[in-house]
Amino acid sequence: MEDVAFVRRLLGAGGLAFLPVRAFTSPRRWERRGIVATTVRNWWLLGLYAFGRPPDRLARVYDGRPP
């Protein structure tokens, strides 16, 4: 959730700027777990983070390790 925390800090400091460049990431997780399951899982983790769940616990869930 470091990206979420980073964006929150940026918004508090004055906002975001969008650059006309592309970022490329690997689709492996999306292909392995499926689009719907991966999206729901990401939303679930984001919700848990928003309600104060510690990032180290979320990382374990994200990596597929027991919490």
JOLINUR-V446161 format. One record per residue. N is the residue number from 1. RES is the residue in three letters. PSI is psi in radians with two decimals (999 if undefined). D_FIRST is the distance of its C-alpha to the first C-alpha in Angstrom with 1 decimal. Layout:
N;RES;PSI;D_FIRST + N;RES;PSI;D_FIRST
//
This chain:
1;MET;0.21;0.0 + 2;GLU;-0.53;3.8 + 3;ASP;-0.67;5.3 + 4;VAL;-0.81;5.2 + 5;ALA;-0.70;6.4 + 6;PHE;-0.80;8.6 + 7;VAL;-0.69;10.0 + 8;ARG;-0.75;10.8 + 9;ARG;-0.70;12.6 + 10;LEU;-0.76;14.3 + 11;LEU;-0.68;15.6 + 12;GLY;-0.40;16.9 + 13;ALA;-0.02;18.6 + 14;GLY;-0.08;20.5 + 15;GLY;-3.08;18.7 + 16;LEU;2.71;17.7 + 17;ALA;2.35;20.1 + 18;PHE;2.19;20.0 + 19;LEU;2.60;21.8 + 20;PRO;0.98;24.1 + 21;VAL;2.81;22.5 + 22;ARG;2.59;20.9 + 23;ALA;2.36;17.9 + 24;PHE;2.32;18.6 + 25;THR;2.89;16.5 + 26;SER;2.40;17.9 + 27;PRO;0.13;18.7 + 28;ARG;-0.84;19.3 + 29;ARG;-0.71;16.8 + 30;TRP;-0.71;17.9 + 31;GLU;-0.68;21.4 + 32;ARG;-0.77;21.3 + 33;ARG;-0.28;19.7 + 34;GLY;2.67;20.9 + 35;ILE;-0.85;19.6 + 36;VAL;-0.85;19.9 + 37;ALA;-0.71;18.5 + 38;THR;-0.73;15.4 + 39;THR;-0.82;14.9 + 40;VAL;-0.75;15.6 + 41;ARG;-0.75;13.3 + 42;ASN;-0.74;10.3 + 43;TRP;-0.73;11.6 + 44;TRP;-0.83;12.2 + 45;LEU;-0.69;8.8 + 46;LEU;-0.72;7.7 + 47;GLY;-0.77;10.9 + 48;LEU;-0.70;10.5 + 49;TYR;-0.75;7.5 + 50;ALA;-0.53;9.9 + 51;PHE;0.18;12.7 + 52;GLY;0.16;11.5 + 53;ARG;2.34;10.8 + 54;PRO;2.40;9.9 + 55;PRO;-0.58;6.7 + 56;ASP;-0.59;9.6 + 57;ARG;-0.70;11.1 + 58;LEU;-0.65;8.3 + 59;ALA;-0.67;8.4 + 60;ARG;-0.74;12.1 + 61;VAL;-0.76;12.2 + 62;TYR;-0.70;10.3 + 63;ASP;-0.11;12.8 + 64;GLY;0.27;15.6 + 65;ARG;2.68;16.6 + 66;PRO;2.48;18.0 + 67;PRO;999;16.0
//
